Amino acid sequence: MESSSKQATSPLDRVKWVVVIALLGAGVFGNHYYGDMSLLYRVLALVALALVAGFVALQTEKGRRLAQVMKEAKVEIRKVIWPTRPELLQTTALVLGFVLLIALILWGMDSLVAWIVSSVIG
């Protein structure tokens, strides 16, 4: 059975998600309500609310799974072999050369079709 992958959300997790949504809603409402206050204060308040909402969200099962996926992604990014500067420049020049070549071919075909159509139409 795959009961572990399709577990129902616990009631406590639902409460936590309601708190997250309430915090974010309070941030939106507060930003609008206190629109005449300094932008710095409003941004700081929004960042603080977002951090608290993020912390609460990470306490849920879905939040823990997201944190685990992010940790695994960080490990995978460390395994990537990034190109050296000469490889990067050579590849970039090659791509630009092919783009220019294709652009010239398409321009030539467009000009040929336009010449044929104008010859037929008169």
C-alpha contacts under 8 A as a table, 3 or more apart, distances in Angstrom:
res1	aa1	res2	aa2	distance
2	E	5	S	5.67
2	E	6	K	6.67
3	S	6	K	5.25
3	S	7	Q	5.84
4	S	7	Q	5.46
9	T	13	D	6.30
9	T	14	R	6.80
9	T	61	E	7.92
10	S	13	D	5.20
10	S	14	R	6.49
11	P	14	R	5.05
11	P	15	V	6.36
12	L	15	V	5.05
12	L	16	K	6.27
13	D	16	K	4.96
13	D	17	W	6.24
13	D	60	T	5.35
13	D	61	E	7.17
14	R	17	W	5.09
14	R	18	V	6.24
15	V	18	V	5.03
15	V	19	V	6.26
16	K	19	V	5.00
16	K	20	V	6.24
16	K	56	V	6.41
16	K	57	A	6.79
16	K	59	Q	7.89
16	K	60	T	6.99
17	W	20	V	4.92
17	W	21	I	6.17
17	W	56	V	7.88
17	W	57	A	6.58
17	W	60	T	7.91
18	V	21	I	5.13
18	V	22	A	6.02
19	V	22	A	4.95
19	V	23	L	6.05
19	V	53	A	7.56
19	V	56	V	7.72
20	V	23	L	5.16
20	V	24	L	6.27
20	V	53	A	4.84
20	V	54	G	7.51
20	V	56	V	6.53
20	V	57	A	6.43
21	I	24	L	5.15
21	I	25	G	5.96
21	I	53	A	7.87
22	A	25	G	4.97
22	A	26	A	5.94
23	L	26	A	5.02
23	L	27	G	6.22
23	L	49	L	6.29
23	L	50	A	7.64
23	L	52	V	7.98
23	L	53	A	6.15
24	L	27	G	4.99
24	L	28	V	6.36
24	L	49	L	6.91
24	L	50	A	6.80
24	L	53	A	7.01
25	G	28	V	5.11
25	G	29	F	6.09
26	A	29	F	5.07
26	A	30	G	5.72
27	G	30	G	5.08
27	G	31	N	5.94
27	G	45	A	7.55
27	G	46	L	5.67
27	G	49	L	6.53
28	V	31	N	5.22
28	V	32	H	6.36
29	F	32	H	5.18
29	F	33	Y	5.93
30	G	33	Y	4.93
30	G	34	Y	5.76
31	N	34	Y	5.43
31	N	35	G	5.82
31	N	42	R	6.08
31	N	46	L	7.64
32	H	35	G	5.08
34	Y	37	M	5.56
34	Y	42	R	7.61
35	G	38	S	7.90
35	G	39	L	7.98
35	G	42	R	7.98
37	M	41	Y	7.21
37	M	42	R	7.18
38	S	41	Y	5.50
38	S	42	R	6.56
39	L	42	R	5.11
39	L	43	V	6.06
40	L	43	V	5.19
40	L	44	L	6.11
41	Y	44	L	5.11
41	Y	45	A	6.09
42	R	45	A	5.09
42	R	46	L	6.12
43	V	46	L	5.02
43	V	47	V	6.07
44	L	47	V	5.11
44	L	48	A	6.11
45	A	48	A	5.08
45	A	49	L	6.13
46	L	49	L	5.10
46	L	50	A	5.98
47	V	50	A	5.01
47	V	51	L	6.09
48	A	51	L	5.15
48	A	52	V	6.27
49	L	52	V	5.12
49	L	53	A	6.01
50	A	53	A	4.98
50	A	54	G	5.93
51	L	54	G	5.00
51	L	55	F	6.09
52	V	55	F	5.05
52	V	56	V	6.21
53	A	56	V	5.13
53	A	57	A	6.05
54	G	57	A	4.97
54	G	58	L	6.11
55	F	58	L	5.16
55	F	59	Q	6.64
56	V	59	Q	5.26
56	V	60	T	7.27
57	A	60	T	5.60
57	A	62	K	7.96
57	A	63	G	5.45
58	L	61	E	7.67
58	L	62	K	7.51
58	L	63	G	4.01
58	L	64	R	5.52
58	L	66	L	7.94
58	L	67	A	7.26
59	Q	63	G	6.12
59	Q	64	R	6.51
60	T	63	G	4.99
60	T	64	R	6.19
61	E	64	R	5.16
61	E	65	R	6.27
62	K	65	R	5.05
62	K	66	L	6.13
63	G	66	L	5.01
63	G	67	A	6.18
64	R	67	A	5.06
64	R	68	Q	6.20
65	R	68	Q	5.03
65	R	69	V	6.23
66	L	69	V	5.09
66	L	70	M	6.18
67	A	70	M	5.07
67	A	71	K	6.25
68	Q	71	K	5.12
68	Q	72	E	6.28
69	V	72	E	5.07
69	V	73	A	6.09
70	M	73	A	5.00
70	M	74	K	6.20
71	K	74	K	5.11
71	K	75	V	6.43
72	E	75	V	5.09
72	E	76	E	6.28
73	A	76	E	5.00
73	A	77	I	6.14
74	K	77	I	5.14
74	K	78	R	6.48
75	V	78	R	5.29
75	V	79	K	6.79
76	E	79	K	5.15
76	E	80	V	6.85
77	I	80	V	5.36
83	P	87	E	5.83
83	P	88	L	6.00
84	T	87	E	5.23
84	T	88	L	6.14
85	R	88	L	5.01
85	R	89	L	6.15
86	P	89	L	5.13
86	P	90	Q	6.03
87	E	90	Q	5.14
87	E	91	T	6.06
88	L	91	T	5.24
88	L	92	T	6.05
89	L	92	T	5.07
89	L	93	A	6.09
90	Q	93	A	5.18
90	Q	94	L	6.18
91	T	94	L	5.03
91	T	95	V	6.19
92	T	95	V	5.17
92	T	96	L	6.16
93	A	96	L	5.13
93	A	97	G	6.03
94	L	97	G	5.07
94	L	98	F	6.29
95	V	98	F	5.21
95	V	99	V	6.15
96	L	99	V	5.04
96	L	100	L	6.13
97	G	100	L	5.14
97	G	101	L	6.17
98	F	101	L	4.95
98	F	102	I	6.10
99	V	102	I	5.22
99	V	103	A	6.04
100	L	103	A	5.01
100	L	104	L	6.18
101	L	104	L	5.19
101	L	105	I	6.27
102	I	105	I	5.02
102	I	106	L	6.11
103	A	106	L	5.17
103	A	107	W	6.05
104	L	107	W	5.01
104	L	108	G	6.09
105	I	108	G	5.11
105	I	109	M	6.19
106	L	109	M	5.06
106	L	110	D	6.00
107	W	110	D	5.07
107	W	111	S	6.08
108	G	111	S	5.11
108	G	112	L	6.13
109	M	112	L	5.05
109	M	113	V	6.14
110	D	113	V	5.20
110	D	114	A	6.03
111	S	114	A	5.04
111	S	115	W	6.07
112	L	115	W	5.10
112	L	116	I	6.18
113	V	116	I	5.06
113	V	117	V	6.07
114	A	117	V	5.16
114	A	118	S	6.03
115	W	118	S	5.17
115	W	119	S	6.08
116	I	119	S	5.08
116	I	120	V	6.26
117	V	120	V	5.15
117	V	121	I	6.02
118	S	121	I	5.14
118	S	122	G	5.58
119	S	122	G	5.20
